[in-house]
Amino acid sequence: MVYSPCRNERLSCEGGKAMSAKRRDKKNRILRSGESQTQDGRYKYTFYEAGKQRAFYSWKLEPTDRLPAGKRDCVALRDQIADYKRQHDRGVAFRGDDYTVYELTRRYVDLKQNVKHTTRAGYKTVLKILYQDPFGTKRIDKVRTMDAKAWLVKLQQEEHRDYSSIQTIRGVLRPAFAMAVEDDLLVKNPFDFMLCDVIVNDSVRREAITAAQMREFLRFVREDRHFSRYYDGIYILFHTGMRISEFCGLTIQDIDLDRRTINIDHQLQRTSDMQYIIVDSAKTDAGTRILPMEDDVYECFSRILAERKKPKVEPMVDGRIGFLYMDKNGMPMVAMHWEKYFQHITEKYNKIYRVQMPKVTPHVCRHTYCSEKAKKGMNPNTLKYLMGHTDISVTLNTYTHLGLIDAEQELERMQREVKMSEKIERRKQRRKSSGE
């Protein structure tokens, strides 16, 4: 017999050819790949998972083996191997407690491929937080509900993160731990609780401004030497209710001055790595729709198209060209540009006037449009279409934002309509009587 350099391996020469001998246990049974037997007689299976060497042991190779004297009963090694392989085929770790919070979240994120770029950016932010925070190193089986709550409270009180940021973090961790429960790594999801019961909702809701405030804001923009160049765009946002990304995505081809319509079937967005992309409305919560132009909106679009300077090279984004507004680099303006303009306009106004203007953003324009149309009694289904809402409840929620004054005005309007109807009906009756 000739021994190989490898431990427990030997070569036998038969027929002039060297053949590798099989590894055997002390009962002369052939051991499979990964199996071995220690000096004290225990069987061992060694494997690698997530770059880490792992192993499990048993005093029995097969379930029919007799236990050595004085040893407790245990699951046979090959039964353990078979169970592990079944679990592994399902994508479940042999030992779920070996996952940290960060590792679990990363795995969850890796499985979420078909998501918006904004969602992907949110995932990266959460992973970065977990990578830097000691909470991310905790084993998932050691995280209790009280631990999850305490960590979120710490994020708000000690790290001064706002409610919406913490909501995003919990929004990733909750489904990540739910996945661990589904895969039998955990019994209970420690993040399955109401966030508002744990931390204070300190977020400021972007409410609509009044019609008077809107008129004052637009007047200031129109008369300002610097910001007047954006007047038409801001006016359109206040009087169409378009999402800012929908407005930024408009091209010359989307504006039909003859029919006085605005075609909305896409959004222009820019990713965190400064890449311009077109998002089809059908893939978002925004509905594809054609908006009618009122006379004042028509005039704004007419001026924008007439004053638009044709660039030497039209920037193209996903096959679309002819965007209405360009930045200093000759690229289409995106939401960030307009949000900055609104911020600077509001700040400048409040430095001049004693009566302060509330925060105005492109979304405030949209909310103001919706609220004003609701106040004027527009049919909710019509308003739903104009806003591009997929769910009528979102539109109806606008009506719940109306206050006492709005309610009083609506009741007065309804009373006037009733009186007018009664007046018309009395006239009809008099004419009918005189005719008879």
C-alpha positions as CSV (number, residue, x, y, z in Angstrom):
1,M,0.0,0.0,0.0
2,V,1.2,3.5,-0.8
3,Y,0.0,6.5,1.3
4,S,-0.9,9.9,-0.3
5,P,0.3,13.2,1.1
6,C,-3.3,13.9,2.2
7,R,-4.4,12.8,5.6
8,N,-6.4,9.6,5.8
9,E,-5.9,9.1,2.0
10,R,-4.0,6.2,0.6
11,L,-3.3,4.7,-2.8
12,S,-3.5,1.0,-3.8
13,C,-1.9,-0.3,-7.0
14,E,-4.1,-2.6,-8.9
15,G,-3.4,-3.7,-12.5
16,G,-0.5,-1.3,-12.7
17,K,-2.8,1.8,-12.1
18,A,-3.0,4.0,-9.0
19,M,-6.5,4.3,-7.6
20,S,-7.7,6.5,-4.8
21,A,-9.0,4.6,-1.8
22,K,-12.3,5.6,-0.2
23,R,-12.3,7.1,3.3
24,R,-13.9,4.8,5.8
25,D,-15.2,5.0,9.4
26,K,-14.1,2.6,12.1
27,K,-16.8,0.2,11.0
28,N,-15.2,0.2,7.5
29,R,-18.2,2.1,6.0
30,I,-17.4,4.5,3.1
31,L,-17.7,8.2,4.2
32,R,-19.1,10.7,1.8
33,S,-17.8,14.1,0.8
34,G,-17.7,16.4,3.9
35,E,-18.1,13.5,6.3
36,S,-15.4,12.4,8.8
37,Q,-15.0,10.7,12.1
38,T,-13.1,12.2,15.0
39,Q,-10.7,10.2,17.3
40,D,-13.4,9.9,20.0
41,G,-15.8,8.3,17.5
42,R,-18.1,11.2,16.7
43,Y,-19.2,11.8,13.2
44,K,-18.7,15.2,11.7
45,Y,-20.0,17.0,8.6
46,T,-18.2,20.1,7.4
47,F,-19.5,22.6,4.9
48,Y,-19.3,26.3,4.0
49,E,-22.2,28.9,4.1
50,A,-21.9,32.6,3.5
51,G,-18.1,32.3,3.5
52,K,-18.0,30.7,6.9
53,Q,-17.0,27.1,7.8
54,R,-19.8,25.3,9.6
55,A,-20.2,21.8,11.0
56,F,-22.5,19.6,12.9
57,Y,-21.9,16.3,14.8
58,S,-23.5,13.1,15.8
59,W,-22.6,9.8,17.6
60,K,-24.5,8.0,14.8
61,L,-23.8,8.0,11.1
62,E,-27.1,6.3,10.2
63,P,-30.4,6.3,12.2
64,T,-30.0,2.5,12.7
65,D,-26.6,2.8,14.4
66,R,-26.3,1.9,18.1
67,L,-25.3,4.7,20.5
68,P,-22.0,4.3,22.2
69,A,-22.4,3.4,25.9
70,G,-23.2,6.4,28.1
71,K,-24.1,8.7,25.2
72,R,-27.4,10.6,24.8
73,D,-29.7,9.9,21.9
74,C,-29.1,12.2,18.9
75,V,-30.1,12.7,15.3
76,A,-28.0,10.7,12.9
77,L,-25.5,12.7,10.9
78,R,-26.9,11.8,7.5
79,D,-30.4,12.8,8.7
80,Q,-29.0,16.2,9.7
81,I,-27.3,16.4,6.3
82,A,-30.5,15.6,4.4
83,D,-32.5,18.2,6.5
84,Y,-29.8,20.8,5.9
85,K,-29.9,20.2,2.1
86,R,-33.7,20.5,2.0
87,Q,-33.5,23.8,3.9
88,H,-30.7,25.0,1.8
89,D,-32.6,24.4,-1.4
90,R,-35.4,26.6,0.0
91,G,-32.8,29.4,0.7
92,V,-32.9,29.0,4.5
93,A,-29.7,29.0,6.6
94,F,-29.0,25.9,8.6
95,R,-28.7,28.1,11.6
96,G,-30.7,31.3,11.4
97,D,-29.2,32.7,14.5
98,D,-25.9,33.1,12.6
99,Y,-27.5,36.0,10.6
100,T,-26.9,39.5,11.9
101,V,-29.5,42.3,11.4
102,Y,-27.3,43.8,8.7
103,E,-26.8,40.4,6.9
104,L,-30.5,39.7,7.0
105,T,-31.4,43.1,5.6
106,R,-28.8,42.9,2.9
107,R,-30.2,39.5,1.8
108,Y,-33.7,40.9,1.7
109,V,-32.5,43.9,-0.3
110,D,-30.7,41.6,-2.8
111,L,-33.9,39.7,-3.4
112,K,-35.8,42.9,-4.2
113,Q,-34.8,43.5,-7.8
114,N,-37.9,45.0,-9.5
115,V,-38.1,48.3,-7.5
116,K,-37.9,52.0,-8.4
117,H,-34.6,53.7,-8.3
118,T,-35.8,55.8,-5.4
119,T,-36.7,52.7,-3.4
120,R,-33.2,51.3,-4.2
121,A,-31.6,54.5,-2.9
122,G,-33.6,54.1,0.3
123,Y,-32.3,50.5,0.7
124,K,-28.7,51.7,0.4
125,T,-29.3,54.3,3.0
126,V,-30.8,51.8,5.5
127,L,-27.9,49.3,4.8
128,K,-25.4,52.1,5.5
129,I,-27.0,53.0,8.8
130,L,-27.1,49.3,9.9
131,Y,-23.4,48.8,8.8
132,Q,-22.3,51.7,11.0
133,D,-24.7,51.1,14.0
134,P,-24.0,48.4,16.6
135,F,-27.6,47.3,16.2
136,G,-26.7,45.9,12.8
137,T,-24.3,43.4,14.3
138,K,-26.9,41.8,16.6
139,R,-27.9,38.3,15.9
140,I,-31.4,38.2,14.6
141,D,-32.5,35.6,17.1
142,K,-31.4,37.9,19.9
143,V,-33.5,40.9,18.8
144,R,-36.7,41.2,20.9
145,T,-39.6,43.6,20.3
146,M,-38.4,45.8,23.1
147,D,-34.9,45.9,21.5
148,A,-36.4,47.0,18.2
149,K,-38.5,49.7,19.9
150,A,-35.6,51.0,22.0
151,W,-33.4,51.3,18.9
152,L,-36.0,53.3,17.0
153,V,-36.4,55.6,20.0
154,K,-32.6,56.0,20.1
155,L,-32.6,57.0,16.4
156,Q,-35.1,59.8,17.2
157,Q,-33.9,61.1,20.6
158,E,-30.2,60.6,20.4
159,E,-29.4,60.8,16.7
160,H,-32.2,63.2,15.9
161,R,-33.6,61.4,12.9
162,D,-37.0,62.6,11.8
163,Y,-40.1,60.5,11.8
164,S,-40.2,60.0,8.1
165,S,-36.6,58.7,8.1
166,I,-37.3,56.3,10.9
167,Q,-40.4,55.2,9.0
168,T,-38.3,54.3,6.0
169,I,-35.9,52.3,8.2
170,R,-38.6,50.4,9.8
171,G,-40.2,49.9,6.4
172,V,-37.2,47.9,5.3
173,L,-36.5,46.0,8.5
174,R,-40.1,44.9,9.1
175,P,-40.4,42.9,5.8
176,A,-36.8,41.7,6.2
177,F,-37.6,40.1,9.5
178,A,-41.0,38.9,8.1
179,M,-38.9,37.0,5.5
180,A,-36.9,35.4,8.3
181,V,-40.1,34.2,9.9
182,E,-41.4,32.8,6.7
183,D,-38.2,30.9,6.2
184,D,-38.4,29.4,9.7
185,L,-35.3,31.3,10.9
186,L,-37.4,33.1,13.5
187,V,-40.7,32.5,15.3
188,K,-41.8,36.2,15.7
189,N,-41.1,39.4,13.9
190,P,-39.7,41.9,16.5
191,F,-40.6,44.9,14.2
192,D,-44.3,44.0,13.9
193,F,-45.8,47.0,15.8
194,M,-47.3,50.4,15.2
195,L,-44.6,53.0,14.8
196,C,-46.7,55.8,16.0
197,D,-47.1,54.0,19.4
198,V,-43.3,54.1,19.9
199,I,-41.9,57.4,18.6
200,V,-43.4,60.9,18.2
201,N,-44.6,61.8,14.7
202,D,-42.8,65.2,14.4
203,S,-43.2,65.4,10.6
204,V,-44.7,68.6,9.3
205,R,-47.5,67.9,6.8
206,R,-47.3,69.9,3.6
207,E,-50.7,71.5,3.5
208,A,-52.3,73.6,0.8
209,I,-52.0,77.3,1.0
210,T,-55.0,79.6,0.6
211,A,-56.2,81.1,-2.6
212,A,-55.1,84.5,-1.4
213,Q,-51.6,83.2,-0.5
214,M,-51.3,81.6,-3.9
215,R,-52.2,84.9,-5.6
216,E,-49.7,86.8,-3.4
217,F,-46.9,84.2,-4.1
218,L,-47.5,84.3,-7.9
219,R,-47.5,88.1,-7.8
220,F,-44.2,88.2,-6.0
221,V,-42.7,85.8,-8.5
222,R,-44.0,87.7,-11.5
223,E,-42.6,91.0,-10.2
224,D,-39.2,89.7,-9.1
225,R,-36.4,90.5,-11.4
226,H,-34.6,87.1,-11.0
227,F,-37.4,84.6,-10.4
228,S,-39.9,86.0,-12.9
229,R,-38.3,83.7,-15.5
230,Y,-40.0,80.8,-13.7
231,Y,-43.4,82.4,-13.3
232,D,-45.1,80.5,-16.1
233,G,-43.9,77.1,-14.9
234,I,-44.9,77.9,-11.3
235,Y,-48.3,79.1,-12.4
236,I,-48.9,75.9,-14.4
237,L,-48.0,73.8,-11.3
238,F,-50.6,75.8,-9.2
239,H,-53.3,75.5,-11.9
240,T,-52.9,71.9,-13.2
241,G,-52.0,69.9,-10.1
242,M,-49.3,68.0,-12.0
243,R,-46.6,66.1,-10.1
244,I,-43.3,68.0,-10.4
245,S,-41.7,65.0,-12.1
246,E,-44.5,64.9,-14.6
247,F,-44.0,68.6,-15.3
248,C,-40.3,68.2,-15.7
249,G,-40.9,65.3,-18.1
250,L,-43.0,67.4,-20.5
251,T,-41.6,67.8,-24.0
252,I,-42.7,70.0,-26.9
253,Q,-44.5,66.9,-28.3
254,D,-46.6,66.6,-25.2
255,I,-48.1,70.2,-25.5
256,D,-50.9,70.5,-28.1
257,L,-51.7,74.2,-28.3
258,D,-54.3,73.6,-31.1
259,R,-56.4,71.2,-29.1
260,R,-55.3,72.8,-25.8
261,T,-54.3,69.6,-24.2
262,I,-51.3,68.3,-22.1
263,N,-50.3,64.7,-22.6
264,I,-49.0,63.0,-19.4
265,D,-47.7,59.5,-19.7
266,H,-44.2,59.6,-18.1
267,Q,-42.0,61.3,-15.5
268,L,-38.5,62.6,-15.7
269,Q,-36.3,61.7,-12.7
270,R,-32.7,61.8,-11.8
271,T,-31.1,59.0,-9.7
272,S,-28.7,59.4,-6.8
273,D,-25.8,58.7,-9.2
274,M,-27.0,61.6,-11.4
275,Q,-28.5,59.5,-14.1
276,Y,-31.5,60.8,-16.0
277,I,-34.3,58.3,-16.5
278,I,-37.8,58.3,-17.8
279,V,-40.4,56.5,-15.7
280,D,-43.6,55.4,-17.5
281,S,-46.7,56.5,-15.7
282,A,-48.1,53.0,-16.1
283,K,-45.3,51.7,-13.8
284,T,-46.1,54.2,-11.0
285,D,-49.0,55.3,-9.1
286,A,-49.4,58.2,-11.6
287,G,-52.1,57.6,-14.2
288,T,-51.7,58.2,-17.9
289,R,-54.0,61.1,-18.7
290,I,-54.6,64.1,-21.0
291,L,-55.3,67.3,-19.2
292,P,-57.3,70.2,-20.7
293,M,-55.8,73.7,-20.7
294,E,-57.7,76.5,-19.3
295,D,-57.1,79.9,-21.0
296,D,-54.5,81.1,-18.5
297,V,-52.6,77.8,-18.6
298,Y,-52.7,78.0,-22.4
299,E,-51.1,81.4,-22.3
300,C,-48.3,80.2,-20.0
301,F,-47.5,77.2,-22.3
302,S,-47.5,79.5,-25.3
303,R,-45.0,81.8,-23.8
304,I,-42.8,78.9,-22.6
305,L,-42.7,77.4,-26.1
306,A,-42.2,80.8,-27.8
307,E,-39.3,81.8,-25.4
308,R,-37.6,78.4,-25.3
309,K,-34.1,78.7,-26.6
310,K,-33.2,75.8,-28.9
311,P,-30.0,74.2,-27.6
312,K,-27.2,73.3,-30.0
313,V,-27.7,69.7,-29.1
314,E,-31.1,68.6,-27.7
315,P,-30.5,66.4,-24.7
316,M,-32.1,62.9,-25.1
317,V,-33.4,60.8,-22.2
318,D,-34.6,57.3,-23.0
319,G,-35.4,58.4,-26.6
320,R,-37.3,61.7,-25.6
321,I,-36.1,65.1,-26.6
322,G,-37.5,68.7,-26.5
323,F,-37.8,69.2,-22.7
324,L,-39.2,72.6,-21.7
325,Y,-36.7,73.8,-19.2
326,M,-32.9,73.3,-19.1
327,D,-30.4,73.9,-16.4
328,K,-27.1,75.7,-16.8
329,N,-25.4,72.6,-18.1
330,G,-27.9,72.2,-20.9
331,M,-29.7,69.2,-19.3
332,P,-33.4,69.0,-18.5
333,M,-34.4,70.5,-15.1
334,V,-35.6,68.0,-12.5
335,A,-37.6,68.2,-9.3
336,M,-34.6,69.2,-7.3
337,H,-34.1,72.4,-9.3
338,W,-37.7,73.5,-8.8
339,E,-37.7,72.7,-5.1
340,K,-34.7,74.9,-4.7
341,Y,-36.3,77.7,-6.6
342,F,-39.4,77.5,-4.4
343,Q,-37.3,77.5,-1.3
344,H,-35.3,80.6,-2.4
345,I,-38.5,82.5,-3.4
346,T,-40.1,81.8,-0.1
347,E,-37.0,82.9,1.8
348,K,-36.7,86.1,-0.2
349,Y,-40.4,86.9,0.3
350,N,-40.2,86.4,4.1
351,K,-37.1,88.7,4.3
352,I,-39.2,91.5,2.8
353,Y,-42.6,91.2,4.2
354,R,-43.8,91.0,7.9
355,V,-46.6,88.6,7.1
356,Q,-44.8,85.4,6.4
357,M,-45.4,83.1,3.6
358,P,-45.7,79.4,4.7
359,K,-43.5,76.8,3.1
360,V,-44.3,76.5,-0.5
361,T,-43.1,73.5,-2.6
362,P,-44.1,71.9,-5.9
363,H,-46.2,69.4,-3.9
364,V,-47.9,72.2,-2.1
365,C,-48.9,73.6,-5.5
366,R,-50.5,70.2,-6.3
367,H,-52.3,70.0,-3.0
368,T,-53.5,73.6,-3.4
369,Y,-54.9,72.8,-6.8
370,C,-56.7,69.7,-5.5
371,S,-58.1,71.6,-2.5
372,E,-59.3,74.5,-4.5
373,K,-61.1,72.3,-7.0
374,A,-62.7,70.4,-4.1
375,K,-63.9,73.6,-2.5
376,K,-65.6,74.7,-5.7
377,G,-67.6,71.4,-5.7
378,M,-65.8,69.5,-8.5
379,N,-67.0,65.9,-8.8
380,P,-64.5,63.6,-6.9
381,N,-64.2,61.2,-9.9
382,T,-63.3,64.1,-12.2
383,L,-60.8,65.4,-9.7
384,K,-59.4,61.9,-9.3
385,Y,-58.7,61.8,-13.1
386,L,-57.1,65.3,-13.2
387,M,-54.8,64.4,-10.3
388,G,-53.8,61.1,-11.7
389,H,-54.9,59.2,-8.5
390,T,-55.3,55.5,-8.9
391,D,-57.4,55.3,-5.7
392,I,-60.5,57.5,-5.1
393,S,-59.8,57.5,-1.4
394,V,-56.6,59.5,-2.0
395,T,-58.7,62.2,-3.7
396,L,-61.5,62.0,-1.1
397,N,-58.8,62.6,1.5
398,T,-58.5,66.1,0.2
399,Y,-62.0,66.8,1.3
400,T,-61.2,65.9,4.9
401,H,-58.6,68.6,5.0
402,L,-61.2,71.3,4.5
403,G,-61.9,73.4,7.6
404,L,-64.9,75.2,9.2
405,I,-64.7,78.1,6.9
406,D,-64.7,75.8,3.9
407,A,-67.7,74.0,5.3
408,E,-69.6,77.2,5.9
409,Q,-68.9,78.4,2.4
410,E,-70.0,75.0,0.9
411,L,-73.3,75.1,2.9
412,E,-74.0,78.7,1.7
413,R,-73.3,77.6,-1.9
414,M,-75.7,74.7,-1.5
415,Q,-78.4,77.0,0.0
416,R,-78.0,79.5,-2.9
417,E,-78.4,76.6,-5.4
418,V,-81.5,75.4,-3.6
419,K,-83.1,78.9,-3.5
420,M,-82.2,79.4,-7.1
421,S,-83.9,76.0,-8.0
422,E,-87.0,77.0,-6.0
423,K,-87.1,80.4,-7.7
424,I,-86.9,78.8,-11.1
425,E,-89.6,76.2,-10.2
426,R,-91.9,79.0,-9.0
427,R,-91.5,80.9,-12.3
428,K,-92.3,77.7,-14.2
429,Q,-95.5,77.3,-12.1
430,R,-96.6,80.9,-12.7
431,R,-96.1,80.6,-16.4
432,K,-98.0,77.3,-16.4
433,S,-100.8,78.9,-14.5
434,S,-101.0,82.0,-16.7
435,G,-101.0,79.8,-19.8
436,E,-103.9,77.8,-18.5
